[in-house]
Amino acid sequence: MESKQTTEKKSIKKEVYALVAIVVVIVLLLLFVFRDSLFGGAPSGYEDVISQYFTAIADRDFRSYVDTMPDEIAADYEAERTDLGYSEYDYIDELYYDIYDTFGEDVAISLTFGEATRPDGEYIDYFAESYEELYGESISASKVYGVYVNASFSGSVSTEDVEFECFVLKTGGRWYMVGCDFWSEESDD
């Protein structure tokens, strides 16, 4: 029969092992969650929000469109749409009239993703300051990336490849669109 001390020692060992296992799991979870900021490198997961953004434009889907943006930016679009008296469909139709006019009402957009890079510090500072000025709150711009995207627009009127640099921001564990710059060369089609 085991002595009371031996039983207590075994119980303490089990508790220590359980505590060590819990600590190891927590450390592994933290490493997984913060891997980009700890180890650097290009981000992952931003493609979905960029694809949703362009799909929403092609489909004239206002809800899907504003869902790609931080809440404050989405609220600005909603307020403008309401002030103008547009339906959700008509607002996107008016906002991107040039796309539907150029390519046709049936425009389709396919994307090819290129490199994701950090914009220069000056651009990031400008973005963070502008955001705070517009929305009255600071935002961490440490997770802002420029993503090179080739968008192939095609419709019943014309076809064209347009190169974009889309800017994405990761905050609260989610990627958001915060802007796109583009360069265009009309295709020969």
Beta strands, then each sheet from edge to edge (+ up, - down):
strand 1: 108-117
strand 2: 144-154
strand 3: 159-171
strand 4: 174-186
sheet 1: 1+ 2- 3+ 4-
end
